[in-house]
Amino acid sequence: MEQSEGVKGTSHESFVPSIFLQNFYSPQSAGFGQKDGLGPWKLSCLHRAFTEGDIRGDLLIDVGSGPSLYQVLSGCEVFSKVLLTDFLEVNRQELKSWLQGEGANFDWTPFIKYVCELEGRSPSEWTEKAARLREVVSDVLPIDVHRAQPMAPDALPSEGADCLVSCFCLESASPDVDTFTKALGNISKLLRPGGHLLLIGALQESYYLGGPEKIPVLPLNESQICTSLQEQGFTLIRLEVHTPPRDITDTDDISDGRGCFFVKAKKN
């Protein structure tokens, strides 16, 4: 897939999955064992959303997966088919390596065990959950959120997916709010009417360290997110914000974000 106008001129070509995963998803970085840790908060938001009973169907698409899998650990129990997607081939290859059990750069076991606990299962059942994820992920495909048709036309059924998840993707791929809003409209075309959208992203972040160089991010606030959702035909169900304690300053060298948001919305 050719590079779109929306990502030209950025430093995404310098993205290194192993560096990104170590910076943000090692057990210490993810906040396991910490009060109000970001990793447990994200997993809890997704678990709650997928177990409230209103999200159902056959197909879940993760938009802009990056090299990470945590965002579908709850959804893989609800849907019989999950598609992972990313713009970068290095990320798609990292995902395929884990799914095939061959040479992945990262161990997702702490995340899988935590979700097992949320589901009322023993952490020792993590191997069964990992097997479930590998079973229902049917493919890892290219995507470009800046194209009117973000995925290949034959990649999904004509009626669209039943649910989309997207974490830290659109604001990282968009240079301004208009482009972010348009990208939101583009991915909405992948979703059937009445389907759900789950978004997790950064608030007031201008960069993150996903490799040897800082990668630019569009700083967003809650008001901008809500406006963009409304403009693109979504009804907001819930918006939650995670704000880390201000005495945590050791992340400033890898990101200047001042919080994260979680959105649950429904396509009109």
C-alpha positions in Angstrom: 0.0 0.0 0.0 1.4 3.4 -1.0 2.1 6.0 1.6 -0.7 8.5 1.9 -0.4 12.2 2.1 -1.4 12.1 5.8 1.8 10.4 6.8 4.4 11.9 4.4 7.0 13.9 6.2 6.6 12.2 9.5 9.3 10.0 11.2 7.1 6.8 11.3 9.7 5.2 9.0 12.0 5.2 12.0 9.6 3.2 14.1 11.2 0.2 15.8 8.7 -2.2 17.4 11.1 -3.6 20.0 12.0 -0.1 21.2 8.4 1.0 21.3 7.3 -2.1 23.2 10.1 -1.8 25.7 9.3 1.9 26.3 5.6 1.5 26.8 4.6 -2.1 27.5 7.3 -3.6 29.7 5.6 -4.6 33.0 7.1 -1.6 34.7 6.3 0.9 32.0 2.7 -0.5 31.7 2.2 0.1 35.4 1.4 -3.4 36.6 1.6 -3.4 40.4 1.1 0.4 40.6 -2.0 2.1 41.9 -3.8 3.7 38.9 -1.3 2.1 36.5 -2.1 2.9 32.8 -1.9 -0.6 31.6 -4.4 -2.1 34.0 -6.7 1.0 33.4 -6.7 0.4 29.6 -7.3 -3.4 30.0 -10.1 -2.7 32.5 -11.8 -0.1 30.2 -11.8 -2.6 27.3 -13.0 -5.5 29.5 -15.9 -3.4 30.7 -16.8 -2.3 27.2 -16.8 -5.8 25.8 -18.8 -7.4 28.7 -21.6 -4.8 29.0 -23.7 -6.9 26.6 -24.3 -4.4 23.8 -21.3 -5.1 21.7 -21.8 -8.3 19.7 -21.5 -9.8 16.3 -19.0 -11.8 14.2 -16.2 -9.4 13.2 -13.9 -7.2 15.2 -11.3 -5.0 13.5 -8.4 -3.4 15.3 -7.4 -0.3 13.4 -3.7 0.5 13.6 -2.6 -2.3 15.9 1.0 -1.3 15.9 3.1 -4.2 17.3 0.7 -4.7 20.2 -2.1 -7.2 21.0 -3.5 -6.1 24.4 -6.4 -4.2 22.8 -8.1 -7.4 21.5 -7.6 -9.6 24.6 -11.2 -9.0 25.8 -12.7 -8.7 22.4 -11.4 -12.1 21.2 -13.8 -13.7 23.7 -16.8 -11.9 22.1 -16.1 -12.2 18.4 -15.4 -15.3 16.3 -13.2 -13.3 13.9 -10.6 -10.6 14.6 -8.6 -8.7 12.0 -5.4 -6.9 13.1 -4.2 -4.1 10.9 -1.3 -1.6 10.6 0.2 0.7 8.1 3.8 -0.4 8.8 5.1 -3.8 7.5 7.5 -4.1 10.5 4.5 -4.0 12.9 2.5 -6.5 10.8 5.4 -8.8 10.9 5.8 -8.5 14.7 2.2 -9.4 15.1 2.5 -12.4 12.8 5.5 -13.6 14.6 3.6 -13.7 17.9 0.5 -15.3 16.4 2.7 -18.0 14.7 4.7 -18.5 17.9 7.9 -17.6 16.1 10.5 -15.1 17.3 8.3 -12.3 18.6 10.1 -9.4 20.3 7.7 -9.2 23.2 6.1 -11.4 25.9 2.4 -10.5 26.4 2.0 -12.9 29.3 1.5 -10.2 32.0 -1.3 -8.6 30.0 -3.0 -11.9 29.2 -2.8 -13.0 32.9 -4.3 -9.6 34.0 -7.3 -10.0 31.6 -7.8 -13.6 32.8 -8.2 -12.1 36.3 -10.7 -9.5 35.1 -12.7 -12.3 33.5 -12.7 -14.2 36.8 -10.3 -16.8 35.6 -7.1 -18.0 37.2 -4.0 -16.4 35.8 -2.7 -19.9 35.2 -5.3 -20.1 32.4 -3.3 -17.6 30.3 -2.2 -20.3 27.9 -5.8 -21.1 27.0 -6.5 -17.4 26.4 -3.4 -17.0 24.2 -4.6 -20.0 22.2 -8.0 -18.4 21.8 -6.5 -15.2 20.5 -4.4 -17.1 18.0 -7.5 -19.0 16.9 -9.8 -16.1 16.2 -7.3 -13.7 14.6 -7.8 -14.5 11.0 -5.3 -12.1 9.4 -3.0 -9.2 9.8 -3.6 -6.7 7.0 -2.4 -3.3 5.7 -4.5 -0.2 6.5 -4.2 3.5 5.7 -6.6 5.6 7.7 -6.0 8.5 5.4 -7.6 6.8 2.4 -11.3 7.0 1.7 -11.2 3.2 1.6 -8.7 2.3 4.3 -8.5 -1.4 3.6 -8.6 -3.5 0.5 -12.3 -3.9 -0.7 -12.2 -7.7 -0.4 -10.8 -7.6 3.2 -14.1 -7.6 5.0 -17.8 -8.3 4.3 -19.9 -5.7 2.4 -21.9 -4.9 5.5 -18.8 -4.0 7.5 -17.4 -4.9 10.8 -19.5 -5.1 14.0 -16.9 -3.3 16.1 -13.8 -1.3 15.7 -11.0 -0.9 18.2 -8.3 1.7 17.7 -5.6 2.6 20.2 -3.1 5.5 19.9 -3.4 5.4 16.1 -5.4 8.3 14.6 -3.7 11.1 16.6 -0.3 9.6 15.8 -1.1 9.4 12.1 -2.7 12.9 11.8 -0.9 16.3 11.6 -3.9 18.4 12.5 -7.5 18.1 13.8 -9.1 18.2 10.4 -7.0 15.2 9.2 -7.8 13.4 12.5 -11.5 14.0 11.9 -11.4 12.9 8.3 -9.5 9.7 9.3 -12.2 9.0 11.8 -14.7 9.2 9.0 -12.6 7.0 6.8 -12.5 4.2 9.4 -16.2 4.5 10.1 -16.8 3.2 6.6 -15.4 -0.1 7.9 -18.1 -0.3 10.5 -21.7 -1.3 10.0 -24.5 1.1 11.1 -25.2 0.5 14.8 -21.7 -1.0 15.2 -19.4 0.2 18.1 -16.2 2.1 18.1 -13.7 1.8 21.0 -10.9 4.4 21.1 -7.9 4.7 23.4 -5.5 7.6 22.9 -3.2 10.2 24.4 -4.3 13.6 25.6 -2.1 16.7 25.0 0.7 14.6 23.6 3.0 16.0 21.0 5.5 13.1 20.6 6.4 9.7 21.7 9.6 7.7 21.4 8.9 4.7 19.2 12.4 4.2 18.0 15.6 6.3 17.9 13.7 9.4 17.0 10.7 11.2 18.5 7.5 10.5 16.5 5.1 13.5 16.3 1.5 13.2 17.7 -1.4 15.5 17.3 -2.2 17.0 20.8 -5.9 16.3 21.5 -8.3 17.3 24.3 -11.7 15.8 25.3 -13.7 18.5 23.5 -11.9 18.0 20.2 -12.5 14.2 20.4 -16.2 14.6 21.1 -16.6 17.1 18.3 -14.9 14.9 15.8 -17.0 11.9 16.8 -20.2 13.9 16.4 -19.1 15.3 13.0 -18.5 11.8 11.7 -21.8 10.3 12.7 -21.0 8.7 16.1 -23.0 8.9 19.3 -20.8 9.0 22.3 -21.7 6.5 25.0 -18.9 7.1 27.4 -15.6 9.0 27.7 -13.2 8.3 30.5 -9.9 9.9 31.3 -6.8 8.6 33.0 -4.5 11.2 34.5 -1.2 9.8 36.0 0.0 11.2 39.3 2.1 14.3 38.7 5.0 12.9 40.7 5.6 10.5 37.9 8.0 12.3 35.7 10.3 9.6 34.4 8.1 9.1 31.3 8.8 12.6 30.0 11.8 11.3 27.9 9.6 8.9 26.0 6.4 10.9 25.8 5.0 14.3 26.9 1.4 13.1 27.1 -0.6 14.4 30.1 -3.2 11.6 30.2 -5.1 9.1 28.2 -8.8 8.8 27.1 -11.1 5.9 26.5 -14.2 6.3 24.3 -17.1 4.0 23.7 -19.3 5.2 20.8 -21.9 3.9 18.4 -22.2 4.5 14.7 -25.5 6.2 13.8 
